[in-house]
Amino acid sequence: ALCIWGGTLPSERLLYILKTYQPTIIWTSPSYAWQLGEKAKKAGIDPKTDLSIRKIIVAGELGGSIPATRKAIEDLWGAELYDFYGLSDIFGACAAQCEYHDGLHITEDQILVETVDIHTGEVLPNGSVGELVYTTLKKKARPLIRFRTGDIGWIDQTPCKCGRTHGRIHINGRKDDMFIVSAVNVFPSDIEAVVHELDGITGEYLIRIFEENFTCRYAVEVEKNADNPETDEEVAAKLSAALKARIGVKPAKVKIHPDGGLDTRSEHKSKRIIDERTLNYDI
Ligand SMILES: [Zn+2]
C-alpha cells in the first residue's frame, strides 16, 4: 500500500491527487470529507463514480459518530465511513468504530476509560453519561491518570455484534461546546444531525449562542440548495420545527443563505460555533 500525505493542501491539489492516483481510503476530518466531496462535485467530478474511495476514516471532530452526518458523507462519496478517536496526550489510537458503527471500540490493553461527574469528578458506573477520562496503562515516561478530555459520553461494556469484547465509547459532545437554553442541555452535534437530515439545504451551518434579556438563546444559519424551490421562510420554518422536535427548544432565529454563502469552508477543522455571550456560564 502507498500512503500519500495530503496535510493541509488546497482542495484542488487533493482532488488532483485523488483523480490521478485513485486511492481507495482517505483519512480526514468529517467536515473536510463533506467539503471535499462537495468541491469535487462543483468541479465536475462525481466522487462516487470518478474516484475510487471505498473507505473514509475520520477523526478530530464528532461527525463520524453522528448517524445523519455519517450517512450524508457516505452517500456523497459512495464509501463507508469509520470514526476514529485518538489523543496525543494519551495514546494515538484510543478507539475506533468496527464494521457495525455502534460506538468506538477502546484499545483496552493501552488505556483505561472511565466516566466522571462533570461537576464533582466522582467516578460513575458504566453506562452513565459523564465526562470521559483516560488513564494510560503502559506509558512509562509520562503516565497520565484520569486525564479529563472534555468529551461527554458513556461506556458500553456489552458484547458488540462484531464479536469483539472490547468496551465501546459513545461520545455525545464536547463539554465546552454544550450550552443551556431554557434548562435544556444543547449539544451542537444534535443541531448538526438535524441540519444533515433535512432536505433542500447544503449541510453547512453556523451556530450563534447569544444572550437576550439575560437568557441564553441560539440561532442557526444554513445554506439553501441552489435548486430548492422553497422560499427562505419555508426552509426556516421547517428547520426550526425539526430543531424543536429533536432538541426540545426552538432556535431564536434561523437565517438562510444561498449555496456557498456561509464562510465556514475555509479550514480543515471547521469553526461552526460562535459564542457571543459575555458572561461565563459554568455547567
Ligand atoms: Zn464491534
Residues whose N, C-alpha, C, O or C-beta is under 5 A from the ligand:
A	BS01	ZN	C98 Y100 C160 K161 C162 R164
